[in-house]
C-alpha cells in the first residue's frame, strides 16, 4: 500500500516535482547569456540542435582581461574574424547572425573563460550568470559582423573575499544590553501554574503553603518552593540575556567588518534550504495523511519558493556575512576552525 500511495502521489505531482529536482541539483557553473547587465530582454536566438564540428582550428575566443571591481568581475573577450565567420557557417545562413552570436556565447566564450581561469590559476570564484556589460544585447547584435573580429565585455558576480582586518577594528567593541529583571507578573504566573498542577479534590486551587510545597517535594517548605521558582526564572532571564548578548556581539562585528554578499549566493543558500524542506515534506507525505500531502503540494510551486526567498533573504544574507566576518577575525588571530563544528553549524543552519 505504501508503494502504491507513493506512486500515486508522485504521478499526481509529476509536473511540479521538477521544482524539487531543480532545487536539489548543485549550483550550476557560470553561464553566459546575451542579456545586458542593466536588464532588458535577451535577444531571440534559435537553439541549435547540433553545433557540429568546430570549423576554426585556432582558438576561437580569448579572455584578454579579467578585473575585479567590487563584488563583480569584468571579463573582456576577443574573438577572431575566423571565429565569427565560422560560427555563421556552422549555423547556416538561414539562421543568421543571432544564431551565430548565440553559438559564440554559449560555446566558445565559456570555453575561453574556463581555459583562462585554469591556465592562470585565478583565485576568483565566479557566481551565477555573466551578463553583458556596457551595452545592450541589441547593440552587441547590431555591431556583430560574421567574418569580422569581435570584442565584448561581460560582468559576473564573484565569491566574496575574506576582508583583511586589524585587531583594533574588532577588539574592545562596545555592546549595549538592556538589563533583565524577573518581572512580578512572570513570577505570579509561574506560581499560579504550579498551583494548577496540584488542585484540591474539589478542583479548587490550593494556597501556596507548606502543604503544597510538601506535595511538590517531600520536606520542602513554602519559602524554599518560592526560592526554587525564583531561581528558575532567573536562569531563564540569564539565558535570554545571553542570547541577546550574542546577537549584540554579532551586530557589532558586522558593523566593524563589512562584507558584501552577492545576491546569487543568497539565492543558492535559499535554494538549498528550500530543497531540504521539500525533501522532509515529501518523506512525511509518503506515510502521512491528506493534510501532509496537501502541504507538500503547496510547497511544489515557484511562487512558494519565491515567497520563501523573500521571507528568508535578509536572514540568509546576514548569516553569510557573519560567516565571512568571523573567518576574517579567525584569520587575523591565527585561529583554526574546527571542521566538525563547521559542518555541524552548516547542517544546523539549513
C-alpha positions as CSV (number, residue, x, y, z in Angstrom):
1,X,0.0,0.0,0.0
2,X,2.8,2.3,0.8
3,X,4.4,1.8,-2.6
4,X,1.1,2.4,-4.3
5,X,0.5,5.5,-2.3
6,X,4.0,6.8,-3.1
7,X,3.5,6.1,-6.8
8,X,0.1,7.8,-6.9
9,X,1.5,10.8,-5.1
10,X,4.4,11.1,-7.5
11,X,2.2,10.7,-10.5
12,X,-0.2,13.4,-9.3
13,X,2.8,15.8,-8.9
14,X,4.9,14.9,-11.9
15,X,4.8,18.5,-13.2
16,X,5.5,20.3,-10.0
17,X,8.1,17.8,-8.8
18,X,10.5,19.4,-11.3
19,X,11.0,22.2,-8.8
20,X,12.4,19.7,-6.2
21,X,14.8,18.3,-8.8
22,X,15.9,21.7,-9.8
23,X,16.4,22.8,-6.2
24,X,18.3,19.6,-5.3
25,X,20.9,20.0,-8.0
26,X,24.2,21.5,-7.2
27,X,24.7,25.2,-8.2
28,X,25.2,25.4,-11.9
29,X,28.5,26.5,-13.4
30,X,28.9,30.1,-14.6
31,X,26.8,30.6,-17.7
32,X,27.0,33.4,-20.3
33,X,23.9,34.8,-22.0
34,X,23.0,37.6,-24.3
35,X,21.5,39.9,-21.7
36,X,22.6,43.3,-20.6
37,X,23.8,43.8,-17.0
38,X,21.3,46.6,-16.7
39,X,18.3,44.4,-17.5
40,X,16.3,44.2,-20.7
41,X,15.2,41.3,-22.8
42,X,17.6,38.8,-24.2
43,X,18.0,38.8,-28.0
44,X,16.0,35.9,-29.6
45,X,18.3,33.2,-30.9
46,X,17.4,29.8,-32.4
47,X,18.5,26.9,-30.1
48,X,21.0,24.8,-32.1
49,X,20.1,21.2,-32.5
50,X,23.8,20.3,-33.1
51,X,26.6,22.7,-33.5
52,X,28.6,20.1,-35.5
53,X,32.4,20.0,-35.7
54,X,34.3,23.2,-34.9
55,X,35.5,24.8,-38.2
56,X,38.0,27.2,-36.7
57,X,41.3,25.4,-36.0
58,X,42.8,28.2,-33.9
59,X,41.5,29.3,-30.5
60,X,38.1,30.9,-31.5
61,X,37.8,33.1,-28.4
62,X,40.4,34.5,-25.9
63,X,39.8,36.0,-22.5
64,X,42.1,39.1,-22.7
65,X,41.4,40.6,-19.3
66,X,39.7,39.8,-16.1
67,X,39.4,42.5,-13.4
68,X,37.6,42.5,-10.1
69,X,35.5,45.6,-9.4
70,X,33.8,45.4,-6.0
71,X,31.5,42.4,-5.9
72,X,31.8,41.8,-9.7
73,X,34.4,40.6,-12.2
74,X,34.7,42.3,-15.6
75,X,35.5,39.8,-18.3
76,X,36.9,41.1,-21.6
77,X,36.8,38.7,-24.6
78,X,38.3,38.9,-28.1
79,X,37.0,36.8,-31.0
80,X,38.9,36.5,-34.2
81,X,37.5,37.2,-37.7
82,X,37.8,33.5,-38.5
83,X,35.8,32.5,-35.3
84,X,32.9,34.8,-36.1
85,X,32.8,33.7,-39.7
86,X,33.0,30.1,-38.9
87,X,30.1,30.5,-36.4
88,X,27.8,31.7,-39.1
89,X,29.0,28.8,-41.4
90,X,28.1,26.3,-38.6
91,X,24.6,27.5,-38.0
92,X,23.9,28.3,-41.7
93,X,22.9,31.5,-43.5
94,X,19.3,30.8,-42.9
95,X,19.7,31.1,-39.1
96,X,21.6,34.4,-39.5
97,X,23.7,36.5,-37.2
98,X,21.6,36.0,-34.0
99,X,22.2,32.2,-34.0
100,X,25.8,32.7,-34.9
101,X,26.3,35.1,-32.0
102,X,24.4,32.7,-29.7
103,X,26.7,29.9,-30.6
104,X,29.8,32.0,-29.8
105,X,28.3,33.0,-26.4
106,X,27.1,29.5,-25.5
107,X,30.1,27.6,-26.5
108,X,33.3,29.5,-27.5
109,X,33.2,32.3,-24.9
110,X,32.6,29.9,-21.9
111,X,35.4,27.6,-23.2
112,X,37.8,30.6,-23.4
113,X,36.8,31.6,-19.9
114,X,37.4,28.1,-18.5
115,X,40.7,27.8,-20.2
116,X,42.0,31.2,-19.0
117,X,40.9,30.5,-15.4
118,X,42.6,27.2,-15.4
119,X,45.9,28.3,-17.0
120,X,46.2,31.4,-14.9
121,X,45.3,29.8,-11.6
122,X,42.9,32.6,-10.8
123,X,41.6,32.6,-7.3
124,X,38.3,34.3,-8.4
125,X,35.2,32.2,-8.0
126,X,32.5,33.3,-10.4
127,X,28.9,33.0,-9.5
128,X,25.7,32.7,-11.5
129,X,25.3,34.1,-15.0
130,X,27.6,36.5,-16.7
131,X,25.8,39.4,-18.4
132,X,26.8,41.9,-21.0
133,X,28.5,45.0,-19.5
134,X,28.5,48.4,-21.1
135,X,26.0,47.7,-23.9
136,X,22.6,46.2,-24.6
137,X,22.1,42.9,-26.4
138,X,20.6,44.8,-29.3
139,X,23.7,47.0,-29.5
140,X,26.0,43.9,-29.5
141,X,24.0,42.2,-32.2
142,X,23.9,45.4,-34.3
143,X,27.7,45.6,-34.4
144,X,28.3,41.9,-34.8
145,X,29.6,41.1,-38.3
146,X,30.4,37.5,-39.1
147,X,33.9,37.4,-40.6
148,X,35.0,40.4,-38.6
149,X,36.8,40.5,-35.2
150,X,34.5,41.0,-32.2
151,X,35.3,42.2,-28.7
152,X,32.9,42.2,-25.8
153,X,32.7,42.8,-22.1
154,X,30.7,40.8,-19.6
155,X,30.2,41.1,-15.8
156,X,29.7,38.3,-13.3
157,X,29.3,38.2,-9.6
158,X,32.3,36.8,-7.6
159,X,32.6,34.9,-4.4
160,X,33.3,37.5,-1.6
161,X,36.9,37.9,-0.4
162,X,37.6,37.4,3.3
163,X,38.5,41.0,4.3
164,X,41.8,41.8,5.9
165,X,41.1,43.4,9.3
166,X,43.1,45.0,12.0
167,X,42.7,43.9,15.7
168,X,41.6,47.4,16.6
169,X,38.5,47.0,14.4
170,X,37.1,44.2,16.5
171,X,38.8,44.2,19.8
172,X,37.1,46.3,22.5
173,X,33.7,46.5,20.8
174,X,31.1,48.2,23.0
175,X,27.8,46.3,23.4
176,X,24.7,47.8,24.8
177,X,22.4,45.4,26.5
178,X,19.2,46.1,28.4
179,X,19.2,44.7,31.9
180,X,16.7,41.9,32.5
181,X,14.9,41.6,35.8
182,X,12.5,38.9,36.8
183,X,9.1,40.6,36.4
184,X,6.5,40.3,39.1
185,X,3.9,39.2,36.5
186,X,6.1,36.3,35.4
187,X,6.7,35.3,39.0
188,X,3.0,35.2,39.8
189,X,2.3,33.4,36.5
190,X,4.8,30.7,37.4
191,X,3.4,30.3,40.9
192,X,-0.2,30.1,39.6
193,X,0.9,27.4,37.1
194,X,2.4,25.4,40.0
195,X,-0.9,25.6,42.0
196,X,-2.8,24.4,38.9
197,X,-0.7,21.3,38.8
198,X,-1.8,20.3,42.3
199,X,-5.6,21.0,42.5
200,X,-7.6,20.1,45.5
201,X,-10.1,17.2,45.3
202,X,-13.0,19.7,44.7
203,X,-11.0,21.3,41.8
204,X,-10.1,24.5,43.6
205,X,-6.5,25.8,43.7
206,X,-4.5,25.3,46.9
207,X,-2.8,28.0,48.7
208,X,1.0,28.4,48.3
209,X,1.8,27.0,51.7
210,X,3.9,24.3,53.3
211,X,1.3,21.6,52.5
212,X,1.5,22.4,48.8
213,X,5.3,22.5,48.9
214,X,5.4,19.1,50.5
215,X,3.3,17.7,47.7
216,X,5.8,19.1,45.2
217,X,8.7,17.5,47.1
218,X,8.8,15.8,50.5
219,X,10.2,18.1,53.1
220,X,10.0,21.2,51.0
221,X,8.7,24.4,52.6
222,X,6.7,27.2,51.0
223,X,9.6,29.6,51.4
224,X,12.0,27.1,49.7
225,X,9.5,26.5,46.9
226,X,9.3,30.2,46.2
227,X,13.1,30.3,46.1
228,X,13.2,27.4,43.6
229,X,10.7,29.2,41.4
230,X,12.7,32.4,41.6
231,X,15.9,30.6,40.8
232,X,14.3,29.0,37.7
233,X,13.0,32.4,36.5
234,X,16.5,33.9,36.9
235,X,18.0,31.2,34.9
236,X,15.5,31.8,32.1
237,X,16.3,35.5,32.2
238,X,20.0,34.8,32.1
239,X,19.6,32.6,29.1
240,X,17.6,35.3,27.3
241,X,20.3,37.9,28.2
242,X,23.0,35.5,26.9
243,X,21.1,35.2,23.6
244,X,20.7,39.0,23.4
245,X,24.4,39.4,24.1
246,X,25.4,37.1,21.3
247,X,23.1,38.9,18.9
248,X,24.5,42.3,20.0
249,X,28.1,41.0,19.5
250,X,27.1,39.7,16.0
251,X,25.7,43.1,15.1
252,X,28.8,44.9,16.4
253,X,31.0,42.6,14.4
254,X,29.0,43.0,11.2
255,X,29.3,46.8,11.6
256,X,33.1,46.5,12.1
257,X,33.8,44.0,9.4
258,X,31.7,44.8,6.3
259,X,31.2,42.1,3.7
260,X,29.1,42.5,0.5
261,X,27.2,39.3,-0.1
262,X,26.2,38.7,-3.8
263,X,22.5,38.1,-4.4
264,X,23.4,34.8,-6.2
265,X,25.0,33.4,-3.0
266,X,21.8,34.3,-1.1
267,X,19.6,32.6,-3.7
268,X,21.8,29.4,-3.8
269,X,21.6,29.1,0.0
270,X,17.9,29.7,0.0
271,X,17.6,27.1,-2.8
272,X,19.5,24.5,-0.6
273,X,17.4,25.2,2.4
274,X,14.1,25.0,0.5
275,X,15.2,21.8,-1.1
276,X,15.7,20.3,2.3
277,X,12.3,21.5,3.4
278,X,10.7,19.9,0.3
279,X,12.5,16.6,1.0
280,X,11.3,16.5,4.5
281,X,7.7,17.3,3.4
282,X,7.9,14.6,0.8
283,X,9.1,12.0,3.3
284,X,6.2,12.9,5.6
285,X,3.7,12.8,2.8
286,X,4.5,9.2,1.9
287,X,3.1,7.9,5.1
288,X,1.1,10.9,6.2
289,X,-2.5,11.9,5.9
290,X,-4.2,14.1,3.3
291,X,-3.0,17.2,5.1
292,X,0.6,16.2,4.7
293,X,0.2,15.6,1.0
294,X,-1.5,18.9,0.6
295,X,1.3,20.6,2.4
296,X,3.8,19.1,0.0
297,X,1.8,20.2,-3.0
298,X,1.7,23.7,-1.7
299,X,5.5,23.7,-1.5
300,X,5.9,22.5,-5.1
301,X,5.4,25.8,-6.8
302,X,7.8,28.6,-7.9
303,X,5.5,31.1,-6.1
304,X,6.0,29.2,-2.8
305,X,9.8,29.2,-3.3
306,X,9.7,32.9,-4.2
307,X,7.8,33.6,-1.0
308,X,10.3,31.6,1.0
309,X,13.2,33.6,-0.6
310,X,11.5,36.9,0.2
311,X,10.9,36.0,3.8
312,X,14.4,34.5,4.4
313,X,16.6,36.6,2.2
314,X,17.6,39.1,4.9
315,X,18.4,36.4,7.5
316,X,20.4,34.3,5.0
317,X,22.4,37.4,3.8
318,X,23.2,38.2,7.5
319,X,24.2,34.7,8.2
320,X,26.6,34.6,5.2
321,X,28.1,38.0,6.1
322,X,28.6,36.9,9.6
323,X,30.4,33.8,8.4
324,X,32.9,35.8,6.4
325,X,33.3,38.3,9.3
326,X,34.2,35.5,11.7
327,X,36.5,34.0,9.2
328,X,38.3,37.3,8.8
329,X,38.8,37.6,12.6
330,X,39.9,34.0,12.8
331,X,42.5,34.6,10.1
332,X,43.7,37.8,11.8
333,X,44.1,36.0,15.1
334,X,45.6,32.9,13.5
335,X,42.8,30.7,14.8
336,X,41.9,27.3,13.2
337,X,38.3,26.4,12.7
338,X,37.2,23.0,13.9
339,X,35.9,21.3,10.7
340,X,33.5,19.1,12.6
341,X,32.0,22.2,14.3
342,X,31.8,24.0,11.0
343,X,29.9,21.0,9.4
344,X,27.5,20.8,12.4
345,X,26.9,24.5,12.2
346,X,26.3,24.4,8.4
347,X,23.9,21.5,8.8
348,X,22.0,23.2,11.6
349,X,21.6,26.4,9.5
350,X,19.9,24.6,6.6
